[in-house]
Structures are given as structure tokens and as C-alpha cells.
Amino acid sequence: MSIAAAPNPWLRPADRALVIAHRGQSVEAPENTMEAFRRAAELGADMIETDVNMTRDGALVLIHDVDVDRTTDGRGLVRDLELAEIRQLDAGARSGGEFANLRIPTIEEALDFARSAGVTLCLEMKGATEAESTEIALAVARRLDSSQTLDRAIMSAFEHSAVAAAKRAVPGLAIAPERLPELAGCEPSDAVRQALAVHADVLQSHYDFINEELVDALHSVGVAVWSWPTTSPESIASSLACGVDGVMGDDVRTMLSGRAALAT
């Protein structure tokens, strides 16, 4: 007698679609900082999306770019800096006096926050190359496993090979790769192929290329769909109308309003 597979917990009705704060409440506070994360959670976000890079000494830090130039007062590649150097940088310096002296968080800080705030993290694997992305993904998966926080996070990446390697190493890991190509449409059958090839729990897609046919095709094989970057009311409404399971944008307030409108 075969045992039926458990339903995918990431599948949700549109009026309960996840509200995912892209790099935190990044319309109000510097992206990927604890202040942006706190504001997102206080507003009612279900999940916080953030980006992971690795320092020279192997620390996992939350910053989108492979260098620190755009978002801090420093310069150089994250990969060339040690954690002690990263922690000296001001991640709020470019956003005005209110945010001075914010620091680049570590993954441990974010996981501690997620537990205390009752939110989940979407951790996007960065790195300058496929090999670096895979190295980061494996390190993150093992950290989640060893700290017993697999239930607090889901992993995403544009490099499908990276999340696939991480899931092989830690089978309990949930993954949400980006649909490829990033900024072009694809046939629903190809989206299904991409998701099944890596045993994805969720497939993410730019909202411009989401339609009901794509969502229905992925749902038919038990894969959830998240839409991004849903920061405008129009992008949120169109995504939810197609039946997505999550919307990811920079403003939690606008996403919550869009979801609430479905109940009226």
C-alpha cells in the first residue's frame, strides 16, 4: 500500500496569500537591515525575503550585492572581507541620519529575530558565480539543519543547481527557485519542468509573466507560485487575481491592503 504525499503547505488560497517583505520594509528603511526586518514584522508581514552572501572567513551575511559599495559606506567584495570588517560598515549611511550606524546582519541574527517575531525567512542565495552560490546554499542549508530552524526558512536562488544541491544535502529543506528566464515569459509546461527538476516547493516569477494558466499548471503538480516585485497596487491585484500563493514587494502595507480587498 502506497502512502500519499503530504500536501504542499505553501499552497494557499489567494485571500490568504503570503505577504513577503522584499529585503524587509525596504520602502521605509535601508534594505536587508534589522530595522527593515523589524518594521516589516510589526506591520504584519508573513515572511521576510533577504539575500545571503559569504565573507572571506565563511560567515553568512545578509546583503544583496556581491560588493558592499551600493548599500554601505565601504568598498570591496563581500568575499574579500572578513566578518569583523563587514560589521564595521554602516548599512544606513546612504539613507540619511535616521538610519546611521545600522549594520549588515548575520544569518544567525535574522533567524533569532524570525523565531521571536513569529515570521518566516526567504533566503536568496547570492554569490558571483554558480560555484559560489552553491557553496553559500550548502552552508545555509547545513546551518538551518544544525540549528533546527528548517521550519523558519525557505531557500531561493536564480541558480537552480545551487538550491538543488542544498536540497540533496538537507532533504528537509524547502526551496523556492526563480523561474527562468527571469524577464521573459515561458510556456507553463516549461515552468512545471523547471520546478519538478529540482523538487521545488515554490516557483517564483516576475508578475509581468504570471497568468492563470501558469499558476494552474504549477498548482496541478503541487507547486506553489510567488509573484514579485509586487510593490504597486496594480501588480498585487493582478497577481492575486491569477491565484498566486504569495506576493513579494517592498511595501507591506500595500500588499496587506491588496490581500484584504479580496475579502470585500
C-alpha positions in Angstrom: 0.0 0.0 0.0 1.5 3.4 -1.0 1.4 6.4 1.2 0.1 9.6 -0.3 2.4 12.5 -0.4 1.7 15.2 2.2 0.0 18.3 0.7 2.4 21.2 0.0 2.0 23.6 2.9 3.0 26.6 0.7 -0.2 26.3 -1.4 -2.7 28.9 -0.1 -6.0 30.5 -1.2 -5.5 34.0 -2.7 -7.2 35.7 0.2 -4.5 34.2 2.5 -1.6 34.6 0.1 1.6 35.2 1.9 2.8 38.8 2.3 6.5 38.7 1.8 8.6 41.8 2.6 11.3 42.1 -0.1 14.5 42.9 1.8 12.3 43.9 4.7 10.1 47.0 4.7 12.5 48.5 2.2 10.4 51.5 1.2 10.9 52.9 4.7 14.3 51.6 5.9 17.6 50.5 4.4 17.2 47.1 2.7 18.4 44.0 4.4 18.9 45.6 7.8 17.3 44.6 11.1 15.4 47.8 11.1 13.8 46.9 7.8 13.0 43.5 9.1 11.5 44.8 12.4 9.3 47.2 10.5 8.0 44.5 8.2 7.2 42.2 11.1 5.4 45.0 13.0 3.3 45.8 10.0 2.1 42.2 9.8 4.3 40.6 7.1 4.1 36.8 7.0 7.7 36.4 5.6 10.8 38.5 5.1 12.9 37.9 2.0 16.6 38.6 2.3 19.8 37.9 0.5 22.8 35.8 1.6 26.5 36.3 0.7 29.6 34.8 2.4 32.6 36.6 3.8 36.2 35.6 3.4 36.1 33.8 6.7 33.0 31.9 5.9 30.4 34.0 7.8 26.9 34.2 6.2 25.8 37.8 6.0 22.6 39.4 4.6 23.4 41.8 1.7 22.1 41.7 -1.9 25.1 42.7 -3.9 28.4 40.8 -4.1 30.1 44.0 -3.1 29.4 46.5 -0.3 29.7 49.7 -2.4 26.0 50.4 -3.1 24.5 49.9 0.3 27.2 50.8 2.8 29.9 53.4 3.4 32.6 50.8 2.4 34.1 49.4 -0.7 35.0 45.9 -1.9 33.7 42.5 -2.5 31.9 40.7 0.4 34.0 37.7 -0.4 37.2 39.6 0.2 36.2 41.0 3.6 36.2 39.2 7.0 33.1 39.4 9.2 34.8 41.8 11.6 35.4 44.2 8.7 31.8 43.8 7.4 30.5 44.6 10.9 32.3 47.9 10.9 30.4 49.1 7.8 27.4 51.5 8.1 24.5 49.9 6.2 22.4 53.1 6.8 24.9 55.7 5.8 23.3 56.2 2.4 19.8 56.6 3.8 20.1 59.7 6.0 20.7 60.4 9.6 17.8 58.5 11.0 19.4 55.2 9.9 23.0 55.9 10.8 25.0 53.1 12.3 22.9 50.2 11.0 24.9 47.0 10.5 24.8 44.3 7.9 23.1 41.4 9.8 24.3 37.8 10.0 22.1 34.9 9.3 22.1 34.0 13.0 20.6 37.4 13.9 17.9 37.0 11.3 17.0 33.5 12.4 16.8 34.7 16.1 14.6 37.5 15.0 12.3 35.3 12.9 11.8 33.0 15.9 11.0 35.8 18.3 8.8 37.8 15.8 6.9 34.7 14.5 7.8 35.3 10.9 9.5 33.1 8.2 12.5 33.9 6.1 13.0 33.5 2.4 16.8 33.3 2.0 18.0 34.1 -1.5 21.4 32.7 -2.4 23.8 35.2 -4.0 27.5 34.9 -4.9 29.3 36.0 -8.0 29.4 32.6 -9.7 27.4 29.3 -9.8 30.1 27.7 -7.7 29.9 30.5 -5.1 26.1 30.3 -5.0 26.3 26.6 -4.4 28.8 27.0 -1.6 26.6 29.5 0.1 23.5 27.4 -0.4 25.1 24.3 1.2 26.4 26.4 4.1 22.9 27.9 4.7 21.2 24.5 4.4 23.5 23.0 7.0 23.2 25.9 9.3 19.4 25.7 9.2 19.6 22.0 9.8 22.0 22.1 12.7 20.1 25.0 14.4 16.8 23.2 13.9 15.4 26.2 12.0 14.3 24.5 8.8 10.7 25.4 9.7 11.7 29.1 9.8 13.1 29.4 6.3 12.8 28.6 2.6 15.7 28.9 0.2 15.6 30.7 -3.2 18.1 31.4 -6.0 18.3 32.0 -9.7 21.0 29.3 -9.8 18.8 26.2 -9.8 21.8 23.9 -9.4 22.6 25.7 -6.0 19.2 25.0 -4.4 19.1 21.5 -5.9 22.5 20.7 -4.3 21.3 22.1 -0.9 18.1 20.1 -1.0 20.1 16.9 -1.8 22.3 17.6 1.2 19.4 18.5 3.5 16.3 16.8 2.2 14.0 18.6 4.7 14.9 22.0 3.2 12.1 23.9 1.4 13.2 25.6 -1.8 11.6 28.4 -4.0 13.8 28.9 -7.1 13.2 31.7 -9.6 11.5 30.8 -12.8 13.9 31.2 -15.8 14.4 33.3 -17.8 13.8 36.0 -15.3 12.5 38.7 -17.5 10.7 36.8 -20.2 7.7 34.5 -20.4 7.7 30.8 -20.8 5.3 28.0 -21.5 3.5 26.7 -18.4 4.9 23.2 -19.3 8.4 24.6 -19.1 7.7 26.2 -15.7 6.4 22.8 -14.5 9.6 21.1 -15.8 11.8 23.6 -14.0 10.0 23.1 -10.7 9.9 19.4 -10.9 13.5 19.1 -11.9 14.7 20.4 -8.6 11.8 19.2 -6.4 10.7 22.8 -5.8 8.1 23.6 -3.2 7.5 27.0 -4.8 8.4 28.7 -8.1 8.8 32.4 -8.1 8.1 34.6 -11.1 8.1 38.2 -12.1 4.5 39.4 -12.0 4.6 40.6 -15.7 4.8 37.0 -16.8 2.2 35.4 -14.4 -1.2 34.3 -15.7 -3.8 31.9 -14.6 -2.6 29.2 -17.0 0.9 29.3 -15.5 -0.5 29.2 -11.9 -2.9 26.4 -12.7 -0.2 24.3 -14.3 2.1 24.6 -11.3 -0.7 24.0 -8.8 -1.7 20.9 -10.7 1.6 19.3 -9.8 1.5 20.6 -6.2 3.9 23.6 -6.7 3.1 27.0 -5.2 3.7 30.3 -7.0 5.0 33.6 -5.7 4.9 36.8 -7.6 7.4 39.6 -7.4 8.1 42.6 -7.3 4.6 43.3 -6.2 5.0 46.8 -4.7 2.3 48.7 -6.7 -1.4 48.0 -6.1 -1.8 47.0 -9.8 0.9 44.3 -9.6 -0.5 43.0 -6.4 -4.1 42.9 -7.7 -3.2 41.2 -11.0 -1.1 38.6 -9.2 -3.7 37.7 -6.7 -6.4 37.5 -9.4 -4.3 34.8 -11.0 -4.3 32.8 -7.8 -0.8 33.1 -6.6 0.2 31.8 -3.2 2.4 34.7 -2.2 3.2 38.3 -3.2 6.7 39.8 -2.6 7.2 43.5 -2.6 8.9 46.4 -0.9 5.8 47.8 1.0 4.0 45.5 3.4 1.1 48.0 3.9 0.2 47.9 0.2 0.4 44.2 0.0 -1.8 43.7 3.0 -4.3 46.2 1.6 -4.4 44.3 -1.7 -5.0 41.0 0.0 -7.7 42.4 2.3 -9.5 43.7 -0.8 -10.2 40.2 -1.9 -12.4 39.7 1.1 -14.6 42.7 0.3 
